[in-house]
Amino acid sequence: MLTRMKKMLKKQKGFTLVELLAVIAILAIIVAIAVPTVGKVIDNSKSDAHDANIELIENAARLADVSGSFTEGMSPTDLKDTGFLEEVPVNPNTDSEYGGSVSKNENGQFKYTP
């Protein structure tokens, strides 16, 4: 019985070089597809965060307008100082606080201008 087990173990072979190369090629293809996709996800998230920050600033201006504290050309810092923003959002593309101003058009819509 012991000799039979030894013979069976001797018959087992490892992977061939071709099999290993095939696996490496498949992994390389997967990585080549995944890396650009991850990069696009990061870029899209920065763009979405920027859009959300702009909307936050415009909504703070709406609140200031409803309370009677809005003045034309208010900056995000002014909105923070008057208590309508907890803090000035940071631009995800430049890593600096938003400057610029918020204005109200004739339709009553608010527009942030950098």
QUIWO-V181139 format. One record per residue. RES is the residue in one small letter. PHI is phi as a letter, one per 30 degrees, with the letter a starting at -180 (none if undefined). PSI is psi as a letter, one per 20 degrees, with the letter a starting at -180 (* if undefined). NEAR is the number of other C-alpha atoms within 12 Angstrom. Layout:
res:RES phi:PHI psi:PSI near:NEAR
res:RES phi:PHI psi:PSI near:NEAR
This chain:
res:m phi:none psi:g near:7
res:l phi:d psi:h near:8
res:t phi:d psi:h near:9
res:r phi:d psi:g near:10
res:m phi:d psi:g near:11
res:k phi:d psi:g near:11
res:k phi:d psi:h near:11
res:m phi:d psi:h near:12
res:l phi:d psi:h near:12
res:k phi:d psi:h near:11
res:k phi:d psi:h near:10
res:q phi:d psi:p near:10
res:k phi:b psi:r near:9
res:g phi:d psi:a near:11
res:f phi:d psi:q near:11
res:t phi:d psi:r near:10
res:l phi:d psi:h near:11
res:v phi:d psi:g near:11
res:e phi:d psi:g near:12
res:l phi:d psi:g near:13
res:l phi:d psi:h near:13
res:a phi:d psi:g near:14
res:v phi:d psi:g near:15
res:i phi:d psi:h near:14
res:a phi:d psi:g near:14
res:i phi:d psi:g near:14
res:l phi:d psi:h near:14
res:a phi:d psi:h near:14
res:i phi:d psi:g near:14
res:i phi:d psi:g near:14
res:v phi:d psi:g near:14
res:a phi:d psi:h near:14
res:i phi:d psi:h near:14
res:a phi:d psi:h near:14
res:v phi:d psi:g near:14
res:p phi:d psi:h near:14
res:t phi:d psi:g near:14
res:v phi:d psi:h near:14
res:g phi:d psi:g near:14
res:k phi:d psi:h near:14
res:v phi:d psi:g near:14
res:i phi:d psi:g near:16
res:d phi:d psi:g near:16
res:n phi:d psi:h near:16
res:s phi:d psi:h near:16
res:k phi:d psi:g near:20
res:s phi:d psi:g near:18
res:d phi:d psi:h near:17
res:a phi:d psi:h near:20
res:h phi:d psi:g near:26
res:d phi:d psi:g near:20
res:a phi:d psi:h near:18
res:n phi:d psi:g near:27
res:i phi:d psi:g near:32
res:e phi:d psi:h near:22
res:l phi:d psi:g near:29
res:i phi:d psi:g near:41
res:e phi:d psi:h near:34
res:n phi:d psi:h near:26
res:a phi:d psi:h near:38
res:a phi:d psi:h near:39
res:r phi:d psi:g near:29
res:l phi:d psi:g near:22
res:a phi:d psi:h near:30
res:d phi:d psi:g near:24
res:v phi:d psi:h near:14
res:s phi:d psi:i near:14
res:g phi:i psi:j near:13
res:s phi:c psi:i near:19
res:f phi:d psi:p near:28
res:t phi:b psi:q near:22
res:e phi:e psi:p near:24
res:g phi:i psi:k near:23
res:m phi:d psi:p near:32
res:s phi:c psi:r near:33
res:p phi:e psi:h near:38
res:t phi:d psi:h near:26
res:d phi:d psi:g near:28
res:l phi:d psi:h near:35
res:k phi:d psi:g near:24
res:d phi:d psi:h near:17
res:t phi:d psi:i near:24
res:g phi:j psi:j near:19
res:f phi:c psi:i near:29
res:l phi:b psi:p near:24
res:e phi:d psi:g near:16
res:e phi:a psi:q near:20
res:v phi:d psi:p near:27
res:p phi:d psi:q near:30
res:v phi:c psi:p near:23
res:n phi:d psi:p near:23
res:p phi:d psi:i near:22
res:n phi:d psi:h near:20
res:t phi:c psi:i near:13
res:d phi:h psi:k near:13
res:s phi:b psi:q near:12
res:e phi:d psi:q near:22
res:y phi:d psi:p near:29
res:g phi:c psi:c near:25
res:g phi:i psi:a near:23
res:s phi:a psi:r near:26
res:v phi:c psi:p near:34
res:s phi:b psi:r near:29
res:k phi:c psi:p near:23
res:n phi:d psi:a near:12
res:e phi:d psi:h near:8
res:n phi:d psi:i near:8
res:g phi:i psi:j near:14
res:q phi:c psi:q near:16
res:f phi:c psi:q near:29
res:k phi:b psi:p near:27
res:y phi:d psi:p near:30
res:t phi:b psi:p near:20
res:p phi:d psi:* near:18
